[in-house]
Amino acid sequence: MAVLFCRALLIMAIFNQCIGASCLIEERVSLAIAVSATKIQVAGLEQESKQQLDKNKDLLT
């Protein structure tokens, strides 16, 4: 009986480790997606700024 109980505890511990690792992976993926989205947004704003600057230069000349 004690052996079964110890096995059950071991299985639960392994299962909890797997769930914890899964949560960490999800957090890293979410963070990577957020960083990528921010980089894309910044790149879009940079392109928009360059276009506006070119328009302003054309107006001045």
Backbone as a printed PyTorch tensor [residue, N CA C, xyz], in Angstrom:
tensor([[[  0.8290,  -1.1950,   0.0000],
         [  0.0000,   0.0000,   0.0000],
         [  0.8710,   1.2560,   0.0000]],

        [[  1.9100,   1.2390,   0.7960],
         [  2.7960,   2.4050,   0.8590],
         [  3.5160,   2.6190,  -0.4590]],

        [[  3.8520,   1.5140,  -1.1440],
         [  4.5300,   1.6170,  -2.4350],
         [  3.6150,   2.2940,  -3.4620]],

        [[  2.3450,   1.9130,  -3.4460],
         [  1.3850,   2.5320,  -4.3700],
         [  1.2390,   4.0230,  -4.0760]],

        [[  1.2040,   4.3540,  -2.7960],
         [  1.0910,   5.7510,  -2.4060],
         [  2.3170,   6.5410,  -2.8760]],

        [[  3.5040,   5.9700,  -2.7110],
         [  4.7340,   6.6440,  -3.1490],
         [  4.7570,   6.8090,  -4.6650]],

        [[  4.2990,   5.7830,  -5.3730],
         [  4.2280,   5.8830,  -6.8320],
         [  3.2520,   6.9730,  -7.2490]],

        [[  2.1300,   7.0230,  -6.5780],
         [  1.1330,   8.0530,  -6.8890],
         [  1.7200,   9.4450,  -6.6550]],

        [[  2.4470,   9.6100,  -5.5530],
         [  3.0800,  10.9010,  -5.2780],
         [  4.1180,  11.2470,  -6.3420]],

        [[  4.8810,  10.2550,  -6.7660],
         [  5.8880,  10.4700,  -7.8000],
         [  5.2340,  10.8820,  -9.1180]],

        [[  4.1770,  10.1840,  -9.4860],
         [  3.4590,  10.5140, -10.7260],
         [  2.8820,  11.9240, -10.6440]],

        [[  2.3260,  12.2830,  -9.5010],
         [  1.7750,  13.6300,  -9.3260],
         [  2.8800,  14.6820,  -9.4280]],

        [[  4.0370,  14.4050,  -8.8540],
         [  5.1490,  15.3460,  -8.8960],
         [  5.6290,  15.5430, -10.3300]],

        [[  5.7430,  14.4480, -11.0760],
         [  6.1560,  14.5520, -12.4810],
         [  5.1160,  15.3300, -13.2780]],

        [[  3.8550,  15.0330, -13.0510],
         [  2.7750,  15.7200, -13.7450],
         [  2.8020,  17.2210, -13.4550]],

        [[  3.0100,  17.5710, -12.1880],
         [  3.0810,  18.9920, -11.8210],
         [  4.2700,  19.6780, -12.4790]],

        [[  5.4080,  18.9830, -12.5810],
         [  6.5750,  19.5440, -13.2590],
         [  6.2670,  19.8090, -14.7220]],

        [[  5.5700,  18.8800, -15.3610],
         [  5.2080,  19.0470, -16.7750],
         [  4.2780,  20.2400, -16.9620]],

        [[  3.3200,  20.3880, -16.0550],
         [  2.3990,  21.5230, -16.1410],
         [  3.1680,  22.8280, -15.9360]],

        [[  4.0700,  22.8500, -14.9770],
         [  4.8720,  24.0510, -14.7340],
         [  5.7230,  24.4090, -15.9310]],

        [[  6.3340,  23.4200, -16.5520],
         [  7.1580,  23.6720, -17.7390],
         [  6.2940,  24.1820, -18.8790]],

        [[  5.1130,  23.6310, -19.0100],
         [  4.1890,  24.0690, -20.0640],
         [  3.8000,  25.5290, -19.8690]],

        [[  3.5540,  25.9200, -18.6300],
         [  3.1950,  27.3110, -18.3440],
         [  4.3490,  28.2570, -18.6820]],

        [[  5.5680,  27.8420, -18.3600],
         [  6.7280,  28.6680, -18.6690],
         [  6.9020,  28.8260, -20.1720]],

        [[  6.6770,  27.7430, -20.9100],
         [  6.7840,  27.8110, -22.3670],
         [  5.7300,  28.7620, -22.9160]],

        [[  4.5040,  28.6780, -22.4100],
         [  3.4330,  29.5660, -22.8600],
         [  3.7910,  31.0170, -22.5850]],

        [[  4.3410,  31.3070, -21.4160],
         [  4.7280,  32.6760, -21.0810],
         [  5.8020,  33.1840, -22.0260]],

        [[  6.7900,  32.3350, -22.3330],
         [  7.8650,  32.7460, -23.2430],
         [  7.3220,  33.0040, -24.6390]],

        [[  6.4190,  32.1410, -25.0960],
         [  5.8320,  32.3190, -26.4240],
         [  5.0160,  33.6070, -26.4550]],

        [[  4.2280,  33.8410, -25.4210],
         [  3.4230,  35.0690, -25.3630],
         [  4.3160,  36.3010, -25.3730]],

        [[  5.4130,  36.2490, -24.6210],
         [  6.3410,  37.3670, -24.5750],
         [  6.9940,  37.5820, -25.9320]],

        [[  7.3770,  36.4990, -26.5890],
         [  7.9960,  36.6040, -27.9150],
         [  7.0290,  37.2120, -28.9200]],

        [[  5.7720,  36.8320, -28.8490],
         [  4.7600,  37.3900, -29.7570],
         [  4.5800,  38.8710, -29.4770]],

        [[  4.5330,  39.2530, -28.2110],
         [  4.3700,  40.6660, -27.8580],
         [  5.5540,  41.4870, -28.3380]],

        [[  6.7650,  40.9640, -28.1880],
         [  7.9610,  41.6730, -28.6390],
         [  7.9530,  41.8070, -30.1540]],

        [[  7.5780,  40.7430, -30.8540],
         [  7.5190,  40.7870, -32.3120],
         [  6.4980,  41.8160, -32.7890]],

        [[  5.3400,  41.8330, -32.1430],
         [  4.3000,  42.7900, -32.5230],
         [  4.7880,  44.2150, -32.2970]],

        [[  5.5060,  44.4490, -31.2190],
         [  6.0360,  45.7840, -30.9310],
         [  7.0690,  46.1780, -31.9750]],

        [[  7.9360,  45.2430, -32.3590],
         [  8.9420,  45.5310, -33.3840],
         [  8.2770,  45.8790, -34.7080]],

        [[  7.2320,  45.1410, -35.0650],
         [  6.5130,  45.4140, -36.3130],
         [  5.8670,  46.7950, -36.2470]],

        [[  5.2880,  47.1270, -35.1080],
         [  4.6440,  48.4270, -34.9340],
         [  5.6730,  49.5460, -35.0460]],

        [[  6.8260,  49.3770, -34.4330],
         [  7.8790,  50.3860, -34.5020],
         [  8.3730,  50.5320, -35.9320]],

        [[  8.5410,  49.4140, -36.6290],
         [  8.9840,  49.4690, -38.0220],
         [  7.9690,  50.2170, -38.8760]],

        [[  6.6900,  49.9950, -38.6190],
         [  5.6410,  50.7010, -39.3460],
         [  5.6810,  52.1990, -39.0690]],

        [[  5.8980,  52.5630, -37.8290],
         [  5.9810,  53.9840, -37.4720],
         [  7.2120,  54.6330, -38.0860]],

        [[  8.3200,  53.8980, -38.1400],
         [  9.5260,  54.4390, -38.7680],
         [  9.2850,  54.6970, -40.2490]],

        [[  8.6270,  53.7610, -40.9090],
         [  8.3290,  53.9210, -42.3400],
         [  7.4110,  55.1090, -42.5530]],

        [[  6.4150,  55.2390, -41.7040],
         [  5.4750,  56.3620, -41.7960],
         [  6.2050,  57.6900, -41.5850]],

        [[  7.1320,  57.7210, -40.6330],
         [  7.9080,  58.9360, -40.3680],
         [  8.7690,  59.3070, -41.5670]],

        [[  9.3950,  58.3240, -42.1780],
         [ 10.2260,  58.5910, -43.3510],
         [  9.3950,  59.1480, -44.4870]],

        [[  8.2170,  58.5770, -44.6890],
         [  7.3390,  59.0700, -45.7510],
         [  6.9230,  60.5130, -45.4700]],

        [[  6.5820,  60.8030, -44.2260],
         [  6.1790,  62.1610, -43.8670],
         [  7.3410,  63.1250, -44.0410]],

        [[  8.5370,  62.7010, -43.6680],
         [  9.7240,  63.5400, -43.8220],
         [  9.9960,  63.8240, -45.3080]],

        [[  9.8310,  62.8060, -46.1440],
         [ 10.0160,  63.0070, -47.5870],
         [  8.9840,  63.9920, -48.1290]],

        [[  7.7550,  63.9000, -47.6710],
         [  6.7110,  64.8310, -48.1220],
         [  7.0560,  66.2560, -47.7100]],

        [[  7.5470,  66.3890, -46.4580],
         [  7.9080,  67.7250, -45.9740],
         [  9.0660,  68.2900, -46.7650]],

        [[ 10.0490,  67.4580, -47.1160],
         [ 11.1850,  67.9220, -47.9100],
         [ 10.7130,  68.3780, -49.2910]],

        [[  9.7830,  67.6290, -49.8820],
         [  9.2590,  68.0020, -51.1940],
         [  8.5170,  69.3460, -51.1240]],

        [[  7.7960,  69.5720, -50.0420],
         [  7.0810,  70.8310, -49.8890],
         [  8.0350,  72.0140, -49.7280]],

        [[  9.1550,  71.7780, -49.1040],
         [ 10.1350,  72.8540, -48.8700],
         [ 10.9260,  73.1960, -50.1470]],

        [[ 11.0280,  72.2620, -51.0650],
         [ 11.8340,  72.5360, -52.2650],
         [ 11.0160,  73.0200, -53.4160]]])
